[in-house]
């Protein structure tokens, strides 16, 4: 019985570990979530723990409502050039697919003074 319990625990730990590693959380954004900037950022960057294939990134706020061009290839770091943004609050929303096929999404906001 002890051997069975030990083996079961080991299998569960391995499965739980692979599931946790399958998703690729955001490790950094530029601008930081909640940042107040002067001047406007030249780029928007999203970094993930592992490569992810983005399928959509949008920037909205003030006088801007745009879908940003996403690369076809999966990467851990995605960077987007943006035009000069006027003063106001902005939100970046992203959608992507992790290496294991799980759909992921997220958002962050910043302000330009």
C-alpha positions as CSV (number, residue, x, y, z in Angstrom):
1,X,0.0,0.0,0.0
2,X,2.8,2.4,0.9
3,X,4.5,1.8,-2.5
4,X,1.2,2.6,-4.3
5,X,0.7,5.8,-2.3
6,X,4.2,6.9,-3.0
7,X,3.9,6.2,-6.7
8,X,0.5,8.0,-6.9
9,X,2.0,11.0,-5.2
10,X,4.9,11.1,-7.6
11,X,2.6,10.9,-10.6
12,X,0.4,13.6,-9.3
13,X,3.4,15.9,-8.6
14,X,4.7,15.3,-12.1
15,X,1.4,16.1,-13.7
16,X,0.8,19.2,-11.5
17,X,4.3,20.4,-12.3
18,X,3.9,20.0,-16.1
19,X,0.5,21.8,-16.0
20,X,2.0,24.7,-14.0
21,X,4.9,25.0,-16.5
22,X,2.6,24.8,-19.5
23,X,1.3,28.4,-19.2
24,X,3.6,31.3,-19.8
25,X,2.9,34.1,-17.4
26,X,3.8,37.7,-18.1
27,X,7.1,38.6,-16.5
28,X,7.3,42.3,-17.5
29,X,5.5,45.0,-19.5
30,X,6.7,48.3,-20.8
31,X,5.2,50.6,-19.7
32,X,4.6,49.0,-16.3
33,X,1.0,48.5,-15.3
34,X,-0.2,51.7,-13.7
35,X,2.7,53.8,-14.9
36,X,2.4,57.5,-15.4
37,X,4.6,58.6,-18.2
38,X,6.1,61.8,-19.6
39,X,6.7,61.7,-22.6
40,X,4.7,59.1,-24.5
41,X,6.3,55.6,-24.8
42,X,7.9,54.8,-28.2
43,X,7.3,51.1,-27.8
44,X,5.0,48.7,-25.9
45,X,6.6,45.5,-24.8
46,X,5.2,42.4,-23.2
47,X,7.6,39.7,-21.9
48,X,6.5,36.2,-21.0
49,X,8.3,33.4,-19.0
50,X,8.2,31.1,-22.1
51,X,7.4,31.7,-25.8
52,X,3.8,32.5,-26.6
53,X,2.1,33.0,-29.9
54,X,0.1,36.2,-29.7
55,X,-3.1,36.3,-31.8
56,X,-4.2,39.9,-30.9
57,X,-2.9,43.0,-29.2
58,X,-5.0,46.2,-28.9
59,X,-4.2,49.6,-27.6
60,X,-7.1,51.8,-26.6
61,X,-7.7,55.1,-24.8
62,X,-7.7,58.9,-25.3
63,X,-7.8,59.3,-29.0
64,X,-6.5,55.8,-29.9
65,X,-8.2,52.6,-30.6
66,X,-5.9,50.3,-32.6
67,X,-5.0,46.7,-33.2
68,X,-1.3,46.3,-33.2
69,X,0.5,44.0,-35.7
70,X,1.4,40.7,-34.1
71,X,4.2,38.5,-35.3
72,X,3.4,35.1,-36.7
73,X,6.1,33.4,-34.7
74,X,6.0,32.5,-31.0
75,X,8.4,34.5,-28.8
76,X,8.9,35.2,-25.1
77,X,9.3,39.0,-25.9
78,X,7.0,41.0,-28.1
79,X,7.6,44.6,-28.9
80,X,5.3,47.0,-30.8
81,X,6.2,50.5,-32.0
82,X,3.5,53.1,-31.3
83,X,2.9,56.6,-32.5
84,X,3.2,59.5,-30.1
85,X,0.2,59.2,-27.7
86,X,-1.7,62.3,-26.4
87,X,-2.3,62.8,-22.7
88,X,-4.7,60.4,-21.2
89,X,-5.3,56.8,-20.0
90,X,-4.5,53.8,-22.1
91,X,-5.1,50.1,-21.9
92,X,-3.3,47.3,-23.7
93,X,-5.2,44.0,-24.1
94,X,-3.5,40.9,-25.4
95,X,-4.6,37.3,-26.4
96,X,-2.3,34.5,-27.2
97,X,-1.8,30.8,-27.2
98,X,0.7,29.1,-24.9
99,X,3.0,26.3,-26.0
100,X,0.5,23.7,-24.7
101,X,-2.4,25.2,-26.7
102,X,-4.1,27.0,-23.8
103,X,-5.6,30.3,-24.7
104,X,-4.3,33.1,-22.5
105,X,-5.2,36.8,-22.2
106,X,-4.4,39.8,-20.1
107,X,-4.2,43.5,-20.0
108,X,-2.3,46.4,-18.4
109,X,-2.9,50.1,-18.3
110,X,-0.8,53.3,-18.1
111,X,-1.3,57.0,-18.4
112,X,0.5,59.7,-20.4
113,X,0.7,63.2,-18.9
